[in-house]
Amino acid sequence: MRAALDEAEIAMAMGEVPVGCVIAKGNLVIGRAHNLRESRNDPTAHAEILALRMAGTILDSRRLDGTTLFVTLEPCPMCMSAIMLAGVSRLVYGAKDPEAGAVASQLNLANEPAFKHNIRISGGILEDECSQILRSFFESVRARI
């Protein structure tokens, strides 16, 4: 999760919403990214989507069985769907997303039978640190308005 927080810091320095993601298979990092929605003008450039793409390229597979995805913010519906469809084995997230969380806060897509995928989920990991970086970012945005 510390590496995902490092990615979130990079996003914050770029003026992006500070969300970071790292995907590991065993002890090997196979994907890492941070939000790039603003700089790429791409609504799908969430940290999780970008890290999933990198991991798929590194593994030369669309299936990410046996991997763990660490992300600083509870995934949204788009990202959680992609995580499930990729076959990620374990999801570890930091802060809850009361607005758009698709793991526990608003939805629970992991229990959606249509996905036919079991995923282990751990939430609230380094939650204070993950929440603080988001609070700091949005406070600075509001101060500029």
C-alpha positions in Angstrom: 0.0 0.0 0.0 3.0 2.3 0.6 3.9 2.1 -3.1 0.3 2.9 -4.0 0.5 6.0 -1.8 3.7 7.0 -3.6 1.7 6.8 -6.8 -1.0 9.0 -5.3 1.6 11.6 -4.3 2.8 11.7 -7.9 -0.8 12.3 -9.1 -1.3 15.1 -6.5 1.9 16.8 -7.7 0.5 16.7 -11.2 -2.9 18.2 -10.2 -4.7 14.9 -10.6 -7.0 13.4 -8.0 -4.5 11.6 -5.8 -5.3 7.9 -6.2 -2.5 5.4 -6.7 -2.5 1.7 -7.6 0.0 -1.1 -7.5 -0.5 -4.7 -8.7 1.7 -7.5 -7.5 2.1 -11.2 -8.3 3.9 -12.7 -5.4 6.7 -10.2 -4.6 6.9 -8.8 -8.1 5.2 -5.6 -9.0 3.7 -6.0 -12.4 1.6 -2.8 -12.6 1.6 0.6 -11.0 -0.1 3.8 -11.9 -1.9 6.9 -10.7 -4.8 8.9 -11.9 -4.2 10.6 -15.3 -7.7 11.7 -16.2 -7.0 15.4 -16.3 -3.7 15.3 -18.1 -4.9 12.8 -20.7 -8.4 14.2 -21.0 -9.5 10.6 -20.6 -12.4 9.7 -18.2 -11.2 6.1 -18.1 -7.6 6.9 -17.0 -8.2 5.9 -13.4 -5.2 4.5 -11.5 -6.7 1.0 -11.4 -7.4 0.8 -15.2 -3.9 2.0 -16.1 -2.3 -0.5 -13.7 -4.4 -3.3 -15.0 -3.3 -2.5 -18.5 0.3 -2.5 -17.5 0.0 -5.8 -15.6 -1.7 -7.4 -18.6 1.1 -6.3 -20.9 3.8 -7.5 -18.5 2.1 -10.9 -18.1 1.1 -11.0 -21.8 -2.4 -12.0 -20.6 -5.8 -10.5 -20.1 -6.2 -12.7 -17.0 -4.5 -11.6 -13.8 -5.1 -14.7 -11.7 -3.0 -14.9 -8.6 -2.5 -11.1 -8.4 -3.1 -8.6 -5.6 -4.3 -5.1 -6.5 -3.5 -2.3 -3.9 -5.3 1.0 -4.4 -5.6 4.0 -2.1 -9.3 4.6 -2.7 -12.2 2.2 -2.8 -12.7 1.4 -6.5 -15.6 3.0 -8.5 -18.0 0.8 -10.5 -15.9 1.0 -13.7 -12.7 0.0 -11.9 -14.3 -2.7 -9.8 -15.9 -4.2 -12.9 -12.5 -4.2 -14.6 -10.8 -5.7 -11.6 -13.3 -8.6 -11.5 -13.2 -9.2 -15.2 -9.4 -9.4 -15.1 -9.6 -12.1 -12.5 -7.6 -10.3 -9.8 -7.4 -12.6 -6.8 -7.2 -10.1 -4.0 -8.1 -6.4 -3.6 -6.7 -4.2 -0.9 -7.9 -0.6 -0.6 -7.3 2.3 1.7 -9.9 5.0 2.0 -13.6 4.4 1.5 -15.4 6.3 -1.3 -18.8 7.4 0.1 -19.7 8.9 -3.3 -18.9 6.2 -5.7 -17.4 3.2 -3.9 -18.3 -0.1 -5.5 -16.9 -2.5 -2.9 -18.8 -1.4 0.2 -19.8 2.2 0.3 -22.4 2.5 -2.5 -22.4 -0.9 -4.1 -20.9 -4.3 -3.6 -20.0 -5.6 -7.0 -17.9 -8.4 -5.6 -21.2 -10.1 -4.7 -22.7 -9.6 -8.1 -23.4 -13.1 -9.5 -22.9 -11.9 -13.1 -19.2 -11.7 -12.6 -18.7 -15.3 -11.6 -15.5 -14.4 -9.8 -14.5 -14.8 -6.2 -12.1 -12.1 -4.9 -10.7 -11.6 -1.4 -11.1 -8.0 -0.2 -9.4 -6.1 2.6 -10.4 -2.5 3.2 -9.3 0.3 5.4 -5.6 -0.4 5.0 -3.6 2.7 5.9 -7.0 4.4 5.7 -5.9 7.6 7.6 -3.0 8.2 5.2 -5.1 7.4 2.1 -7.9 9.7 3.3 -5.6 12.5 4.3 -4.0 12.9 0.9 -7.4 13.1 -0.7 -8.6 15.7 1.9 -5.4 17.8 1.3 -6.0 17.7 -2.4 -9.6 18.8 -2.3 -8.9 21.5 0.3 -6.3 23.0 -2.0 -8.7 22.8 -4.9 -11.4 24.6 -2.9 -8.9 27.2 -1.8 -8.2 28.1 -5.4 -11.8 28.6 -6.3 
